Amino acid sequence: MLETGEILQLQALADTVIPADNWPGAVEAGVCSFILNLLEHEENWRVSAYRNGLLALDRLAHSVNSSPFHTLTLQQKTQLLEMVETRSAEAQRAGVDLDWLRVVFRHCAEGYYADSGNGGNIDNKSWEMVGFKVTI
């Protein structure tokens, strides 16, 4: 399973992918709990990829901003993710894999919009956001 420092990085990444606005951001919505549960049970084979990806993302943050990823502003974190998406030389040197980041994006979306019984979408806020009402 991920260690405390890695979870801190994951939380920062998830809240960059889905930042809070008038609605909860990823962490508040339970996205990280969803992902950790997924990594512990259904997709445990991805744990090392998550570890490596979070470490590489932190390397990129240090090389560009001289700070750990989780301490950066939302704008700085977003800029780093854009560097990964465009496959910048800095992102490639840091070893951040675009395919890994795409998996993280998908996991964040799944956790944000999932049935709350799966650990994400606390209080069904994302469903409320899109106008879906639970009637059962």
Phi, psi and omega in degrees: 000163180288146178272171185306312180297323178291323178294322176300317177295317179299318179298316179297319179294313181299318179288345173278320178293316179231085180284155177290145170220238173285351180238161181300146171281182185303311184296312180298330181277356177091014182300317182293322175298318177301311182295316180298320177295318178299316181291331181282328187246292190277328185233045182297340178291350179266356184303313182294326177295319177297314179302310182296318181294316179294322177295316180295320178297322177293322176300317178298316179300317179293321183288328182267319188242359180057031180212157175296150182306315186292346181267353185282162175287163178303319180297317179294317179296318179298319178300319179296318179295324176295324177296322178292315182298325180270002179056047179299159180300321180297317180294321179292320178297323180287342177086022179280121185269125180297322179297320176298315181298323177297322176296317179298316178303315180296316178298321178297315179296317179299316181292327182285323185254002182291165170299135184299340176294347179265007175100345177252189176048053181304132181059020178055032183297321181292327177293320177298321181301321181267005175090010179271131179245130176283126184249359181264000000 
